[in-house]
Amino acid sequence: MKIRKIYIKNFRSIKKEIINFNNPLYPLSLVGENNVGKTNILKALDLFFSNTARDLTKDDFLNPEDDMEVVIRFYNLNKWEKINIGEANLIDEELYVKQVGKLNSKDKLKYFSLRVKKEGESGSEFIKSNYEISKNKFIFSEKIENCNHQWFPNPAGASNFLSGFLPEFLYVSAIDDVDNELKIKTNNLFGEIISKIIKKLEGSNETIREIKKNLEDLSNLPEIKDLNQSLTKELQSIFQNISFNFEITSPDFFKIIQDYSESSIEDEIKTKPKLKGEGVQRAIIYSIFKVYSEVLIKADVERERSLIFAIEEPELYLHPHKQKVFLEALKTIARGGETNDLDKSDQILYTTHSPNLVEIKEYGSVLIIKKEGGETAINQINEKIFGGGDKDKEEFKLAIEFDPERNSLFFAKEVILVEGDTEKVSIKEMADKIDLNLDYNNISIVECGGKNKTRPFIRILNGLQIPYTVIIDEDPVKTIFTEEIFVECDNCKKKVKYMCEECNERIKSKNKESKSSNDLNEIIKKEINEEIGDLNILSPDFEGVCQKECSYKTPGHGQSKPFNAYNYFKNCQKEDMPKTIIEIIEDIKENLTDNVA
């Protein structure tokens, strides 16, 4: 069973939002500044799956006069889940479960499932439109209708239903008790690892088989036999044809390990893990996830219930390179090892402030979370930004694969998109000269790898509602020489009536590229969402503007263009910078001031 969609209403800072697992075989990352509501999303899920009897407080409600609701749409149920949950609770083999909480209610938290009402039944009214936020934010199947469906309480017996049939929810908070994570339990990650190892060993390990046989043989000890005979004799003095039998059965090794195991860390002193520093504790949790991903790859035992991991800021105390390794471990867990098999995979949500833990190519699995008017707002891309046959798709993936710095756009308040490294280093230095600290103001400059690769970035920024400025070259079309007189060819200097065939073909080819470039400018212009985006076309190009408007000179043959630009703008005065580009940066600075105001 996997989550397809989540609906949260009136919980803490969340008024009404929907979250999509667009790629269930990839972790879902929650990105945003502190105090915007990322943790509230995880807390809402923790409340849903914990089946707690605790009283809800006023702080749990955005509006204490209204109910709190969490609705989860599940799919990919296996045969065991369908049998135990009951086909009657399913709609097109999907399961909809709603949790309702009321302030100061004796009933505390109630659970409902949505299904077709049968004749004579009466559930709670279902109004489909109440759950619609926007075109791309809708939790229910289009087949579900108000008149045919109702909410019915306590699906399959709510307590058994939550604890026995739904996925297990494991929450690792930013400040967690590592000792709790290392306890051998059926509902934590370390317990899952031990459980898998035990299941694998019980049938193949000679030592375990020998222990189990010896324990079973204890039932044949004379003392045990005498006990059974004595108790049987006494019982038969009261009831005839009755006997008593005490025997020692094969042990549950998981239970034994639960009761008789402990963890410790030894450096200079052997202590419990919780007595070590926070860096060591988080490293232990990181290591458990890493090992679990490796166990999944080797595992040949399937379980009935899948897991959902909710992790707060997994990058804490991890070296940047280890953060990347950790992301790979999470991706392996989400894939179910190396199988890409939904039945073996686990779902993962995590909050993060690290560009090392997001990937721009998986834009649909990134939630941008902001606070607007004191309420949490979620932006997520729920459609593909490429058409099915768009040739740019693979080029875009290749371009971003080797430049993780581009992932920083998810964390930016504003993004500046440029064609190449020369513009990137130049604009950074120019911004410093006019006292615009890009890092302080959460502005990212993203080098797109060429004009033709700016469109995917624009589409992502449009989808996530992140403000942006695009700076591209005009690349004007040159005129082809066709005058019917004898002239000196501009290229080869020969005297010809028409431009010689070789040179003419070469120039036609260049002009074709320029024409294509101008067409691309128009295409890019149409991509811009004018409410959040701004397009600036430099004529004839970035270097041409710099040469015309200041003392900047293009580098000689074999010299680095980005280094030449960096060296010039790092050392020049404000008055020696190109006015056109400075005006663009000034507009960005002014917009930041307006937004703050």
Secondary structure, 3 states (H helix, E strand, C coil): CEEEEEEEEEECCEEEEEEECCCCCCCEEEECCCCCCHHHHHHHHHHHHHCCCCCCCHHHECCCCCCEEEEEEEECCCHHHHHHHCHHHEECCEEEEEEEECCCCCCCEEEEEEEECCCCCCCEECCHHHHCCECCECCCCCCCCCCCEEEEECCCCHHHHHHHCCCEEEEECCCCCHHHHCCCCCCCHHHHHHHHHHHHHHCCCHHHHHHHHHHHHHHHCHHHHHHHHHHHHHHHCCCCCCCCCCCCCCCCHHHHHHHCCCCCEECCCEECHHHCCHHHHHHHHHHHHHHHHHHHHHCCCCCCCCEEEEEECCCCCCCHHHHHHHHHHHHHHHHCCCCCCCCCCCEEEEEECCHHHCCHHHHHHEEEEEEECCEEEEECCCCCCCCCCCCHHHHHHHHHHCCHHHHHHHHCCEEEEECCHHHHHHHHHHHHHCCCCCCCCCEEEEECCCHHHHHHHHHHHHHHCCCEEEEEECCCCCCCCCCCCCEECCCCCCEECCCCHHHHHHHHHHHHHHHHHHHHHHHHHHHCCCCCEEEEEECCCHHHHHHHHCCCCCCCCCCCHHHHHHHHHHHCCHHHCCHHHHHHHHHHHHHHHHHHC
